[in-house]
């Protein structure tokens, strides 16, 4: 699937999700308290994932942590083991802050992926561009 089609589908998905706010899937961590698994760390940003479920389907959610004393803006992109883009977004993290499924607001749906559709999180790659 080419990138333009993927981005178009992502925009359509976000738009349709905003129209159905009451239908936003709820991510439930399998382990309480959640235990993040490190994916990458660069430029003071640590990216991890937490496994869980959405509507009883195995899922994972990305977590972004700013380890520095200053705000950091960056673009992140997650790809599966075949290199296909699963999601991307621009984000700004406040100093010493974390964004995950519990506090991402409108970005929540961009942070959650289906294991069945998107693959095992251990096989995915997250790239950060500052």
Secondary structure, DSSP 8 states (H G I E B T S, - for coil): --HHHHHHHHHHHHHHHHHTGGG---EEESSSS---EEEEEETTEEEEEEEEEETTEEEEEEEEEE-SSS-EEEEEEEE-TT--EEEEEEEEE-TT-EE-TTT-GGGHHHHEEEHHHH--GGG-EEEEE-
